[in-house]
Amino acid sequence: MLLKLGGSVITRKNGPARLRPKVLERLAGEIRDGASGPIVLLHGAGSFGHPGALRFHLTEPPRAGTGRQRARGASIVAAEVRGLHRAVLAALVRAGLSPWSVPPAPLAWNREGRLESLATGPFAWAIGEGMVPVSFGDVVADRSWGTSILSADAIAVSLARDLGLKRVLFASDVDGVLVAAPGAPGRPRIHPRVTPELLDRLIPAPGAPDATGGIRGKIRAMLEISAMGADAGIMSGLRHGTVAAALRGETVYGSWSGAAPP
């Protein structure tokens, strides 16, 4: 099983880099209480990574004459994201779990901003040792652009395929995928079933910057995962007990692709 903690859940995504320490501590406890078998944990960057990634244009092809600025930006964003990663690891340790950090930068190659390859051996090794491998959205080497952003959602797709995962959970700051209600565009509702047609009806999240495709990128990742025969669901990480219940295999309120019931 894989759980991705969205950056919008564990950080305050609007404004300067700020952790949500109480939410993170609670989620660490829910992971401890809900996971009865092997689990892979990913987390987004939130306010620790997205603003810098956009500021330094790390989601775009390099601009002429900006090579040194891009290199500097990649270093800054990587350092900021690792600050958040250390906080996540510490919370998991305090909860009584055995996290094992697996930074993606040494393991991954992008090409034109898309994941080309990811060495998943360290994840499998950590699971075999009884630990919880923990990775995150990061700045990685890019064969065409020099550096670019690798989202945790893309990592989730790669791990679902290579590790044969059967359940992938995305904890978000909302209950699921918001779509416009028929005849009432001002009253969005949670759509329980994720399908390719849903992309045309999505309501973008307001305000907070997102360097990794936002909800559309997440939906595409979920559809790829379900095409492999796994279940994928997005649910609120801000509702107490929801993540623990989902980890136990219970049906929770959210949006799902694959065979899992809506």
Phi and psi in degrees as a GROMACS rama.xvg file:
@    title "Ramachandran Plot"
@    xaxis  label "Phi"
@    yaxis  label "Psi"
@TYPE xy
-129.935  137.995  LEU-2
-124.583  128.242  LEU-3
-111.312  120.906  LYS-4
-88.7732  115.535  LEU-5
-65.1655  145.312  GLY-6
-60.6433  -27.5183  GLY-7
-73.0389  -13.2587  SER-8
-90.7527  -46.7818  VAL-9
-93.8002  -6.76426  ILE-10
-131.447  163.876  THR-11
-90.9779  106.707  ARG-12
-75.9378  -20.1698  LYS-13
-87.9909  129.452  ASN-14
89.7641  -159.907  GLY-15
-63.0003  163.672  PRO-16
-62.1084  116.381  ALA-17
-142.142  130.684  ARG-18
-80.9826  153.465  LEU-19
-103.994  83.6352  ARG-20
-62.5815  -39.3806  PRO-21
-67.6212  -39.6352  LYS-22
-64.7529  -43.6401  VAL-23
-62.0784  -43.9156  LEU-24
-62.6383  -42.3758  GLU-25
-64.0501  -43.7042  ARG-26
-65.2704  -36.8307  LEU-27
-59.7073  -41.2148  ALA-28
-66.2226  -37.5212  GLY-29
-67.1571  -36.2602  GLU-30
-64.4253  -43.6281  ILE-31
-59.8953  -43.7505  ARG-32
-79.9954  -27.094  ASP-33
-94.5523  -29.2552  GLY-34
-86.5115  113.252  ALA-35
-99.5121  -9.41344  SER-36
-134.275  -167.935  GLY-37
-59.1851  141.351  PRO-38
-143.44  141.308  ILE-39
-106.51  134.6  VAL-40
-116.84  131.017  LEU-41
-121.354  156.285  LEU-42
-142.057  150.482  HIS-43
-80.4068  179.737  GLY-44
-98.0468  -26.3627  ALA-45
53.7945  -137.799  GLY-46
-73.3048  -4.81328  SER-47
-86.5923  -10.7953  PHE-48
-138.173  -39.2654  GLY-49
-62.7005  -46.1042  HIS-50
-59.1776  -43.2789  PRO-51
-66.4908  -38.8764  GLY-52
-61.4738  -38.4396  ALA-53
-75.6852  -39.2754  LEU-54
-60.4825  -41.3267  ARG-55
-96.4452  8.94016  PHE-56
59.4255  39.4572  HIS-57
-78.215  -5.43748  LEU-58
-98.2312  6.32141  THR-59
-126.288  163.279  GLU-60
-60.1775  150.137  PRO-61
-60.8644  141.494  PRO-62
-91.132  147.259  ARG-63
-57.0533  132.128  ALA-64
78.2461  10.7116  GLY-65
-116.195  19.3872  THR-66
-58.2914  -44.7519  GLY-67
-68.8176  -37.311  ARG-68
-65.1954  -39.7375  GLN-69
-65.2009  -42.8039  ARG-70
-61.6563  -41.9425  ALA-71
-63.5985  -43.9825  ARG-72
-62.7712  -41.3055  GLY-73
-60.1054  -40.8356  ALA-74
-65.9456  -42.2003  SER-75
-64.5594  -47.9541  ILE-76
-64.1457  -41.5069  VAL-77
-60.7875  -41.0028  ALA-78
-66.3236  -41.0823  ALA-79
-64.2091  -43.7535  GLU-80
-64.9077  -35.8353  VAL-81
-68.7947  -26.8926  ARG-82
-63.0141  -43.4457  GLY-83
-65.2793  -41.3717  LEU-84
-59.5435  -41.5288  HIS-85
-62.5888  -37.4986  ARG-86
-65.4618  -39.207  ALA-87
-64.7371  -46.1612  VAL-88
-59.6314  -43.7953  LEU-89
-63.3406  -40.056  ALA-90
-64.6813  -39.5357  ALA-91
-66.0493  -39.7729  LEU-92
-63.0304  -45.1851  VAL-93
-61.5329  -29.8433  ARG-94
-77.4586  -5.86094  ALA-95
95.6942  7.79486  GLY-96
-88.2171  170.976  LEU-97
-119.767  76.962  SER-98
-74.5554  149.623  PRO-99
-129.789  114.715  TRP-100
-68.4082  129.422  SER-101
-127.897  81.1671  VAL-102
-63.3588  134.645  PRO-103
-78.3947  -21.4449  PRO-104
-54.4138  -43.6483  ALA-105
-74.9463  -10.4082  PRO-106
-108.043  -13.1364  LEU-107
-121.242  150.671  ALA-108
-126.539  131.707  TRP-109
-100.376  162.654  ASN-110
-139.168  118.007  ARG-111
53.4786  43.1638  GLU-112
79.897  5.72508  GLY-113
-120.606  143.541  ARG-114
-63.365  126.12  LEU-115
-102.335  -41.1478  GLU-116
-154.661  147.386  SER-117
-142.563  122.594  LEU-118
-77.2235  114.817  ALA-119
-99.9567  1.06114  THR-120
-54.8251  -43.8035  GLY-121
-61.2267  -30.0147  PRO-122
-67.9967  -47.5658  PHE-123
-62.9171  -39.6009  ALA-124
-61.073  -47.2498  TRP-125
-61.1871  -41.8945  ALA-126
-60.9221  -43.8609  ILE-127
-62.0373  -26.9526  GLY-128
-88.4559  4.09635  GLU-129
81.2659  18.6142  GLY-130
-105.274  171.125  MET-131
-105.849  104.068  VAL-132
-66.0669  133.578  PRO-133
-126.668  122.025  VAL-134
-131.585  -177.027  SER-135
-162.282  161.728  PHE-136
-64.1719  138.303  GLY-137
-149.607  171.675  ASP-138
-91.7506  128.727  VAL-139
-131.261  168.422  VAL-140
-66.8284  140.41  ALA-141
-125.952  122.689  ASP-142
-64.0558  -22.5825  ARG-143
-105.081  -36.5166  SER-144
-105.7  -4.39146  TRP-145
91.6995  -63.3727  GLY-146
-141.564  156.088  THR-147
-163.484  175.972  SER-148
-88.4833  133.228  ILE-149
-110.29  116.511  LEU-150
-79.8913  153.377  SER-151
-64.2378  -27.9771  ALA-152
-64.7833  -41.0119  ASP-153
-65.6123  -36.9583  ALA-154
-62.58  -40.4215  ILE-155
-60.1463  -42.0322  ALA-156
-62.5777  -45.608  VAL-157
-63.4245  -42.4123  SER-158
-70.3218  -37.3772  LEU-159
-58.879  -39.7703  ALA-160
-72.2773  -50.9333  ARG-161
-77.7536  -28.1283  ASP-162
-99.4572  -2.32014  LEU-163
65.5801  38.5158  GLY-164
-70.8382  146.856  LEU-165
-108.334  -11.0653  LYS-166
-148.177  125.496  ARG-167
-127.397  125.145  VAL-168
-116.454  136.204  LEU-169
-116.632  111.184  PHE-170
-89.397  119.478  ALA-171
-117.897  -178.742  SER-172
-92.5006  5.2472  ASP-173
-127.99  168.931  VAL-174
-77.3859  -12.5109  ASP-175
167.117  -153.67  GLY-176
-89.4196  119.442  VAL-177
-85.6118  130.489  LEU-178
-131.971  156.782  VAL-179
-70.6867  131.773  ALA-180
-72.3485  139.699  ALA-181
-55.4604  126.252  PRO-182
77.0352  -1.96048  GLY-183
-141.312  70.9733  ALA-184
-60.9993  -21.723  PRO-185
-85.9352  0.584316  GLY-186
-125.234  78.6321  ARG-187
-67.6177  155.875  PRO-188
-137.608  161.713  ARG-189
-76.5288  127.972  ILE-190
-94.7036  120.692  HIS-191
-72.66  -25.2935  PRO-192
-116.67  125.999  ARG-193
-91.215  122.372  VAL-194
-135.555  163.668  THR-195
-58.2356  -34.3057  PRO-196
-66.818  -20.402  GLU-197
-66.0417  -26.6058  LEU-198
-56.6978  -34.7972  LEU-199
-73.4223  -14.5751  ASP-200
-109.977  5.48807  ARG-201
-67.2309  147.264  LEU-202
-106.441  117.552  ILE-203
-66.3487  148.381  PRO-204
-69.2533  136.616  ALA-205
-80.121  150.353  PRO-206
83.521  -73.2888  GLY-207
-67.1529  139.145  ALA-208
-70.9006  147.47  PRO-209
-140.697  120.462  ASP-210
-96.9838  3.0054  ALA-211
-125.72  24.4492  THR-212
98.1241  -6.00954  GLY-213
58.8757  -148.36  GLY-214
-67.0176  -30.9074  ILE-215
-64.3667  -42.5249  ARG-216
-62.8344  -37.7442  GLY-217
-66.9104  -41.5924  LYS-218
-63.8848  -41.802  ILE-219
-61.4485  -40.098  ARG-220
-63.3805  -42.8839  ALA-221
-62.9803  -39.4913  MET-222
-67.6681  -38.5228  LEU-223
-63.1414  -42.2675  GLU-224
-65.0657  -44.3748  ILE-225
-67.5978  -29.0721  SER-226
-66.0205  -19.7375  ALA-227
-85.0604  -3.20785  MET-228
97.4007  9.14952  GLY-229
-103.018  161.328  ALA-230
-92.195  142.158  ASP-231
-134.188  135.594  ALA-232
-139.931  147.277  GLY-233
-119.084  130.579  ILE-234
-146.387  172.502  MET-235
-80.112  128.597  SER-236
-89.4194  -2.24146  GLY-237
-93.8274  -12.8984  LEU-238
-87.4667  122.765  ARG-239
-58.9692  130.904  HIS-240
88.4326  -12.2703  GLY-241
-67.3296  -45.4  THR-242
-64.8622  -43.2703  VAL-243
-60.2564  -43.2915  ALA-244
-64.3217  -42.2936  ALA-245
-64.6338  -37.9612  ALA-246
-65.8799  -30.0049  LEU-247
-78.0354  -2.90619  ARG-248
89.3548  9.02477  GLY-249
-78.0637  157.025  GLU-250
-78.8687  124.318  THR-251
-124.273  157.959  VAL-252
-65.7573  127.367  TYR-253
170.174  -159.828  GLY-254
-120.542  134.534  SER-255
-131.774  147.926  TRP-256
-124.748  159.145  SER-257
92.5869  -155.034  GLY-258
-87.9436  -10.4613  ALA-259
-62.0762  140.007  ALA-260
-68.4356  142.519  PRO-261
